[in-house]
Amino acid sequence: MDRIRLGVNIDHVATLRQARQAIQPDPLWAAAAATLAGADGITVHLRSDRRHIQDRDVHLLRQTVSTHLNVELAAEDEMVALMVNIKPDAVCLVPENPAEITTEGGLDLQKAGVRVARAAKQLKAAGISVTCFIEPDDKQVKLARKLGADSIEINTNAFSLARGGQIIKEADRVARAAKNAQKLGLGVHAGHGLDYFNLFPIVAIPEITELNIGHAIIARAVMAGLEKAVRDMKALLER
C-alpha cells in the first residue's frame, strides 16, 4: 500500500496574522509543527497583493523547511525573479484575480502560454521544479507538457463542490487527466477544496502522487491543534 505525499498549505495562518498586522501566528512555527506531524512538504501562495504570505515568510521558510517547499504564484516576471533568488524546491504557477477570495480556477494555458513558457524556462534554469495548476482537461495537460512543466496540479474544486451522481463524473474527469499526464511523463498532483470527508475518490487515483491541502487542515487545527489536524489527514492518504 502506497501513500500520497501531503503538502500542507499554511496561507491561512498568515491570513490570521495579517488580520491584525501582528507578528503572530507565525507561518514558520506552523510549518515546523506540520512537519513534525508528518507533512511531506509545505505550500504557500505568495500573491501579488501580499494579502497573507509575505516575502519575508518565503525567505525564512526556505531556510527552515527541511522537507519540500512549494510556492504558488502568478507567472509574472517580478514573482519569477524573486523565486529564482529564493530557490524553493518547486513553484506552482497559478492564475490570480485580485478580487477573488481564493483561486477561482486553473490556468488557461492557451491564453497564458507565452508567460508560462518564459517562467518555466527561467525557473528550471535555476533548478526549481515547475508545476502548472490546471483544470482536468486533456488539452491543458498537453499544453503543460509542451510549455515545459515538470508536473501538473489538477484543480479539484469542481469535484469538491459536486453532489450526488456528479461526484463520480468529476472524479472520472480528474482520473482521466491524471492518466493522460502520467503518459506524457508529467508528475501528477491535485488540490483545491479537498477535505477530510470528500478526498477518498481522489486518493484512489493511482497516478496522483501528491495532494496540497490548506483550508480544511487549518480549519480543523483551530479546534484540534495543527499537529493532530495534519496527522488525521495523513492517515487518510493510504491506498
C-alpha positions in Angstrom: 0.0 0.0 0.0 1.4 3.3 -1.0 0.8 6.7 0.5 0.2 10.0 -1.3 2.5 12.9 -0.3 0.8 15.6 1.7 1.7 19.2 1.2 0.2 21.4 3.9 -0.7 24.9 2.7 -0.2 27.4 5.6 -1.6 30.5 3.9 -4.4 30.9 6.4 -2.0 31.0 9.3 -0.7 34.2 7.7 -4.2 35.3 7.0 -4.9 35.4 10.7 -1.7 37.2 11.4 -2.3 39.9 8.7 -5.9 40.4 10.1 -4.2 42.3 12.9 -1.0 43.3 11.2 0.7 41.4 14.0 3.6 39.1 14.4 1.6 36.1 15.5 0.7 33.4 14.5 4.0 33.0 12.6 3.8 30.7 9.5 7.3 29.4 10.3 6.0 27.8 13.5 3.1 26.4 11.6 5.5 24.9 9.1 7.6 23.3 11.9 4.5 21.9 13.6 3.1 20.4 10.4 6.5 18.9 9.5 6.8 17.3 13.0 3.3 15.9 12.5 4.3 14.2 9.2 3.7 16.7 6.4 5.8 15.8 3.4 6.0 19.4 2.3 4.9 23.0 3.0 3.0 25.0 0.4 2.4 28.8 0.4 0.9 31.1 -2.1 2.8 34.4 -2.5 0.1 36.5 -4.0 0.9 39.7 -5.9 -1.1 41.7 -3.4 0.6 40.0 -0.4 -2.7 39.5 1.3 -1.3 36.8 3.6 2.1 35.3 2.9 4.9 37.9 2.7 8.3 37.9 1.0 9.9 37.5 4.5 7.9 34.3 5.1 9.2 32.7 1.9 12.8 33.7 2.6 12.7 32.2 6.1 10.7 29.1 5.1 13.4 28.4 2.5 16.0 28.5 5.3 13.9 26.3 7.7 11.8 23.8 5.7 13.7 20.6 5.5 11.2 18.6 3.5 9.8 20.2 0.4 8.9 23.9 -0.1 6.4 24.6 -2.8 5.5 28.2 -3.7 2.3 29.1 -5.7 2.4 32.3 -7.7 1.4 34.0 -10.8 3.6 33.7 -13.9 4.8 37.3 -13.7 8.3 38.4 -14.2 8.7 40.1 -10.8 7.4 37.0 -9.0 9.5 34.6 -11.0 12.7 36.6 -10.4 12.0 36.5 -6.7 11.8 32.7 -6.8 15.0 32.4 -8.9 16.6 34.2 -6.0 15.0 32.3 -3.1 15.1 28.9 -4.8 12.2 26.9 -3.3 12.1 23.2 -4.3 9.1 23.8 -6.6 6.9 26.6 -8.0 3.3 26.0 -8.9 2.1 28.6 -11.5 -1.5 29.6 -10.8 -3.9 32.3 -12.1 -4.6 35.3 -10.0 -7.5 37.7 -9.8 -7.1 40.5 -7.3 -10.9 40.4 -6.5 -11.0 36.6 -5.8 -11.3 35.2 -2.3 -9.3 32.2 -3.3 -8.0 30.8 -6.6 -11.1 30.5 -8.9 -9.9 28.0 -11.5 -6.9 26.5 -13.3 -4.6 28.4 -15.6 -5.8 28.7 -19.2 -2.5 27.7 -20.8 -3.8 28.7 -24.3 -4.1 32.3 -23.1 -1.1 32.3 -20.7 1.2 30.1 -22.8 3.9 32.7 -23.5 4.1 33.9 -19.9 4.1 30.3 -18.6 6.8 29.1 -21.0 9.0 32.0 -20.1 8.5 31.4 -16.4 9.1 27.7 -16.7 12.4 28.2 -18.6 13.7 30.7 -16.0 12.7 28.6 -13.0 14.0 25.3 -14.4 17.3 27.0 -15.2 17.6 27.9 -11.5 17.0 24.3 -10.6 13.3 24.8 -9.5 10.7 22.2 -10.4 7.7 23.7 -12.2 4.1 22.7 -11.8 1.0 24.2 -13.6 -2.3 24.4 -11.8 -4.9 23.4 -14.4 -8.4 22.1 -14.9 -8.8 18.3 -15.6 -8.8 18.8 -19.3 -6.7 16.9 -21.8 -5.8 20.0 -23.9 -4.5 21.8 -20.8 -2.5 18.7 -19.8 -0.8 18.5 -23.3 -0.1 22.2 -23.2 1.5 22.0 -19.8 3.9 19.4 -21.2 4.6 21.5 -24.3 5.3 24.6 -22.2 7.9 23.0 -20.1 6.1 22.0 -16.9 7.5 19.1 -14.9 4.2 18.4 -13.2 0.6 19.4 -13.1 -1.7 20.1 -10.2 -5.2 19.2 -11.1 -7.8 21.7 -9.8 -10.3 19.6 -7.7 -12.7 22.4 -6.9 -15.4 21.2 -9.3 -15.1 17.8 -7.7 -15.3 19.2 -4.2 -18.5 21.1 -5.0 -20.2 18.2 -6.8 -23.1 16.4 -5.2 -24.9 13.1 -6.0 -24.1 11.4 -9.3 -22.0 14.4 -10.3 -19.3 13.3 -7.8 -18.4 10.2 -9.9 -18.3 12.3 -13.1 -16.0 14.9 -11.7 -13.7 12.2 -10.1 -13.6 10.5 -13.5 -12.5 13.8 -15.1 -9.7 14.0 -12.6 -8.7 10.4 -13.2 -8.6 10.8 -17.0 -6.4 13.9 -16.8 -4.1 12.2 -14.3 -3.7 9.2 -16.5 -3.0 11.3 -19.6 -0.5 13.4 -17.7 1.4 10.4 -16.5 1.6 9.0 -20.0 3.2 12.3 -21.1 5.8 12.0 -18.3 4.3 14.6 -16.1 4.1 14.3 -12.3 0.5 14.5 -11.1 -0.6 16.4 -8.0 -4.1 17.6 -7.0 -5.7 20.1 -4.7 -8.4 22.8 -4.0 -11.4 22.2 -1.9 -10.4 18.8 -0.6 -11.2 17.9 3.0 -11.4 15.0 5.4 -14.6 13.7 4.0 -14.5 14.2 0.2 -11.0 13.2 -0.7 -11.4 9.4 -0.9 -12.2 9.2 -4.7 -9.1 11.4 -5.4 -6.9 9.3 -3.1 -7.9 6.2 -5.1 -6.5 7.6 -8.4 -3.2 5.7 -8.7 -1.4 8.4 -10.9 -1.8 11.1 -8.2 1.3 11.3 -6.0 0.7 14.5 -4.1 -2.2 16.4 -2.6 -1.9 20.1 -1.4 -4.4 20.9 1.2 -4.7 24.0 3.3 -8.1 25.4 4.4 -9.5 22.1 5.7 -6.4 21.4 7.8 -6.1 24.9 9.2 -9.9 24.9 10.0 -9.6 21.7 11.9 -6.4 22.9 13.6 -8.4 25.8 15.2 -10.4 23.2 17.2 -8.0 20.3 17.5 -4.5 21.7 17.1 -2.3 21.7 14.0 -0.3 18.6 14.7 -3.5 16.5 15.2 -5.1 18.0 12.1 -2.0 17.0 10.0 -1.8 13.5 11.4 -5.5 12.9 10.8 -5.1 14.0 7.2 -2.0 11.9 6.7 -3.9 8.8 8.0 -6.4 9.2 5.2 -3.9 9.2 2.4 -3.1 5.5 2.3 -4.5 3.5 -0.6 
